[in-house]
Amino acid sequence: MKTQRIWLSLLGMPLAATAAEGGFIEGSTASLQARNYYFSRDFSDIVGANKQSKAEEWGQGFILTYKSGYTPGPVGFGLDALGTLGLKLDSSPDRTNTGLFPVKGDGSAPDDYSRLGLTFKAKFSKTELKVGELQPNLPVLAFSDIRLLPPSYQGVSVSSGEIAGLTLQAGHLTTTSLRNEAGDEKMIAMLGHVPQRGAESDAFNYVGGDYAFNTNRTTASYWHGQLKDIYRQDFIGLKHSQPMGDWVLGANLGYYTAREDGDKLLGKIDNQAFFSLLSARRGGHTFYVGYQAMYGDSAFPRVFANISPLGNEVPTYEFAYTDERSWQARYDYDFAALGIPGLTTTVRYITGNNVTTGAGYEGRDRERDLDIGYVVQSGALSGVGIRVRNVMARSNYRSDIDENRLILSYTWKLL
């Protein structure tokens, strides 16, 4: 309750101070999401220094999001706020490291953790500047909201949509607040699935854009990202959607190239990655096939602890280790086609091989995912969402994982 009062008082300060500025108030929105999250991973054939056989925790999260409008005038000013609160419901020192909670020095999780981040913004025409708490979602820095609370970054960003169909963005980020932490810290890299904790970066810089054309059925993208003194990465992407009778065909193609940067805190980095994800949708059915390939002497780099938009990457295995080739088959069904709106399901199977393990043998891995989600459409529980995820992941060069997640969520619209 004390944390909640702090959030509300801080949010109330700019509201009271600018009550006469109609644009600031009239354009404001606020929401509160409650998220109940159970996460379990059982490890077998464990590879690595950490011999923990099980990670299992349960928590309750609250995410308060406030976005103001803009003050009147050629340049409008505003203020956004993001407040997060995580409460421990179940955990023990031998079952931590799920990514739901921080881990204290004695190996246990705290009873709660919270954060309030503010973002100051200014807008001229269709160009917007933001300074403070940021949550970019880019091919070179994907927004990975896959645990109890979302991650965020601290820095400055600018986005512009002055040209029809073209969206440009650039940013300079100095620190991050991880999904299971309340404070700020420097960023580190991951190579494939392995965090590189021995090197910290002072900044992540990015620039790029997306151009939508062909009545928004085609989007071309170029992005550049730099984790200072660790790696630089470029991305070229193409997405297309094509109606054909009762079907809608889709293609998502992308190519990454990465190399070391500046002081080379992790030494040489050499990675090229290609992915293709093709889809066909008819009624409630959507079929996918995907292919992904790693080239070069390094695994795929990204900022810890994000997933990436690679076509075959999923939240359990990444299929992005050195020289890996992987294939995916996926099927989605939307039960609205059978008169049950709100119920969706996904089943996928991914298999990879050709991994350079450095141990004298070829690495192989495979994963089967099942996701079922339902959002209540009416009645007293309208808007309540439930999602169940079950995963089986097997490998001969990393730990095997059996994973289960149960997520309940509800969002209140406050403004």
N, C-alpha and C positions, 0 to 999 in steps of 0.2 A: 504493500500500500504506500509506503514511503516513496518508493521509486516512481509509482504512478503519479503521486502528487507533484513530484519534481517535474515529470514530463509535462503535466497539464499546466503548471505554473509557467514553465519556460515557453510553452506554446502560446499561452495567454498573453505574454508580454508584447510580442509584435502585433497581436490582434488588437489589443487595447490602444497601442500607440498609433495605429494607422486606421482606426475605425472610420475616419472621415474620407479615406481614400477608397472609394467604392470598388474599383477594379481589384484591389488587393483582397478585399473581403468577398466580393461577389464571385470571384474566380477560384475561391479556396475549396479544397476537398480534404477530407480526413477519413481514415478508415482504421479499424482495429481488427487484426486477424488473430484468432486463437488457433494454435497448432499443437496437437497432441501427437507425439512421435515415439514409436517403439522401434528399436533397431537391434538386430542380432546378427552376428557373423560367427560361424564355427569354422576354425582353421584346422586343416590336416595336411600331412606331408609338408610340414612347416619349413620354409626356406628363409634364412636371414637371422640376424642377431636376436630379434624379438621372438621368444618362444611361447608367447601368450596363445592359448588354444581357443579362447572364446572372448568376443567383445559383445557385450549386451547391456543396454541402458534404455531408460524410459524417461521422457521428460515432457513438460508442458511449456510451450513458448507463446509469447505475445509480441506482435509486430504492429507498432503504431506508426502510421504513415500520414504526414500532413504536407500538403502542397498548396501554397498560397497562389493567388492571382498576381497581377502586376499593377504597380502604381500607374496612374495616367501619365501621358506625355510621350514624346518621341522615343525615349528610352524608359522602359518599365522595369521596376525593381521588385524583387520578391524574396521570400524565405521559405525553404522547405525544411522539414525535420523528419528524422527516422529514429524511433525509440524501440529498443528490443529488450525483452526480459525472458530469461530462461530459468525454469524451476526444475530441480532434480526430483523425480518421483521414485526412481530405482537405479541403483548403481552399487558397485563394490570395487575395491582396488584391483581385483583379479579379472575384472570385466570392463575396464575403461578403454579409452582410445576408439570410441565409436565415431567421434566427430560431433557428438551432441553437446558435450560439456568440456570445459577446461580440465586439465589434470594438474593437481597440486604436487608439491615436492614429495609428499608421502605416498603418491600414487593414487590418491582418492580424488573424487570429483566434488566441487563445492556445492552447497545447497542451492545457490542461485548465482546468476551473473547478468549484468545489464549494461546498456549503453545508450547514450543519446548523441546523435550526430546532426549538425545543422549545415545547411547548404544555402549560401547566398547566391542569388541569380539576377541577371540583367538581360533584357531582351530588346533588340532593335530589329524591327521588321520580322524576318524569319530566321534571325541569327540569335543564338542564346549562349551566354557565358555563365558558367557555374563554378563556384569556389567552395570547397568544404567536403562534406560527405558525398561520395559518388558511388554509383553502381553501374558502370559501363557494361554493355553486352556486345562484344565485338568478336570477329573471327580470331583475333590475336589475343583476346582477353575475355573469355566467355563468362557470363554471369551464372554462377553455379549455386543455385538455391536448392540444395539437395539434402539438407539436414534440418535440425530444429529451428535455427535462425539463419538469415542470409548473411553473406559476407559483404564487406564494403571497402572502399578505398578513400584516401584523403589526398586532395590535390585540386587541380583546375582543369576544366574542359570547355570546349567551345564546339557548337554544332550549328550548321547552317543549311537551310533548305530554300535558298533564294532562287535557285533554278529548278523549274518543274521537273520532278522525277529524280533529281540529284540531291542526295544527302551527304554532306561532308562533316567529318568530325576530327578533332585533334585533342590531345590531353597530355598532362604531366602529373603523374601520381607519385607520391613520396613514401607513403606507408599504407598498410592494409590492416583491417580488423578481420581476422579469420572467422569462419562460421561458428567456431566454438570458443571465441575469446572476446573479452570486453575491451581490451586496450588496443593501442596501435603498435605495429612492429614493422621492421623492414621486410621486404619481399625476398623470397628465395625461389629457386627453380626446381622443377621436376624434370627428369629425363626418363621418358616412359612412365613407369609406375614408381620410380625411386626418388624420394625427396633428396635434394642436395643441400643438406643443412650446414655444410662447411663454408658456404659463401652467401653473403647477404648483399643485396643491391640497394643503392640509395634512391633509385627512381625507375619507373616504367613510363616510357613515352610512346605515344601512338599517333598515327595520322592515317586517314583513308576515307573511303566513301563507297556508297552504293548508288547505282543508277538503274531505275526501274523504267521500262519502256514496253512497247508492244501491248498497250492497254494493261500494264502492270503484270503481264504474264511472264515477263522475262526480267531478271535482275542480274547485272554484272557488278562485281565488287573487286576493289583493290585495297589492301591494308598493309601497313608497316608497323611493327612493334619492336621496342627495344627494352629489354631488361638490362639496365646500364651495367657495363663491365662484365656481363655474363653472356648474353646472346642477343642477336638481332634476327628478326623473322619477317618474311613477306608472304602475303597470301593473295591469290587470284581465285575468284569464284564465279560460278555461273549457275543460276537457278531458272528453270523454265517449267511452265504448266501449259498443257495442250489438250483442250477438249476434243474428243473423237467419238461422236455418237453418244452412247450412254456412259462412256468411260472418260476419265480425266487422267492423262499421263503426265508424269512429273520427272524431272531430272535435277539432281543437286550434285554439282561437280566442283572440286576444289583442289588446289595445289599449293603446298607450303614449301618454303625453302628457308633454312636457318643456318647461321654460322656464329662463331664466337664474337664478342664485342669488347672493345676498350681494353681494360686490364686483364681480360681473360681469366677471371677468378676460378672458373671451372676447366681451364685449359681449352683445347680445341673442341669445337662443336661443329658437326657436319651432318645435317639431316635434310632430306627432301621427302615430302609425303604427298601422295596422291590418293584421293578418294572419289568414288562415284556411288550415289545412292539413287536408284531408279524406282519409280512407284507407278501403280495403276489402281485407280479408285473407281468403283461402280457401286452405287447405292451405299450401303453401310460397310462394304468390304474395301480394304486397301491392302494391296500386296506390295512388298518391297524386296529388292535384291541389291546387295551392296558389295563393292570390292574396294580394298584399301591396301596400300603398299608403302613401306618405308624403304628409303634408300640412303646411302651415305654411311659414315662410320659411327653415328650416334643415334640414340633413341630420340623420339619426338620431344622437343622442349616446350614447357609451358610454365606459367606462374603457379606455384603451389598455393592452394590445394584445389585447383580447378579441373573440371572436365573440359574437353575441347569440342569444337563442332565437327571433328572428324566423323565421317559417315558410319564407321563401325565402332566408335568408342561409346561405351556405356558406363554407368557409375560404378561398376564392380571391376571389370577388366577393361583395359584401354586398347589392347591390340595395336600398340604403337611402340614396341621395342625394336631394337636395331635389326634392320633388314626384314622385318616381319611382313608377311602377306596374309590377308584375311578375307573371308567371304561371309556374307550375312544373308539370311532369309528371314523375313518378318511378315507377320499378318496382324492387321488391326481390324476390329469390328466395332461399329457404333450401333448400339441396340435401338437407337431412335428409329432406325429403319424397320424395326419390328414393333414399334409403338411403345418402347421403353426408353424415353429420353433420359439422358444423364448417366446411362450405363455404358461404359466403354471397356474394351479389353485389348491387350497387346501380347503376342507371343513371338519371341525371336530366338534364333539360334545363330551363333557366330563361331567360326573355327579359324584358327591361325596356325601358321607354320613358318619355317625358314628363319627362325629367330637365331641371331648370333648371340649365344649365351656367354662366350668367353671361357667355357668349361669343356670344350672339345666335343660337344654334341649339339644337334639341332633342337631348338626350343619349339614346343608346340603348346597350344592352349585352346580351350573351347568354353563356351558359355551358353546356357539356356535361361531365358528370362520369361517370367509370366507376370503381367501387371493387370490388375482389375481395379477400375475406379467407378464410383457412383456419387452423383450429386443429387440430393433430394430435391424434387421439383416443386412440391407444394406441401401445404399443411404447416403444423407448428415447427417442424424441423427443416422447412424449406431453406435451401442454401448450404446445408451441412454436407460436407464432402468426406468420403472415405476412400482410401486407396490401399490396396494390398499388393506387395511385391515379393515374389519368390525367385531366388536365383540359385543355380548350380554352376560353379565355375571350376574347371580343372586344368592343371598345367604340369609340365614336367620340369619347369625351371623357376616357378614361384609357388607360393602356398595355395593349396586348394581352398575354396570358400563355399560354404552353404549359407545363404543369406535370406533373412526375412525382415520385411518392414511393414508396419501398420501405421497409417497416418490418418488422423481425423482433423478436419479444419472447418472453421466458420469465420466469415468476415462480416463485421458490423460497419455499415456506412454511417459515419458520424456527422459529416457535412456534405 
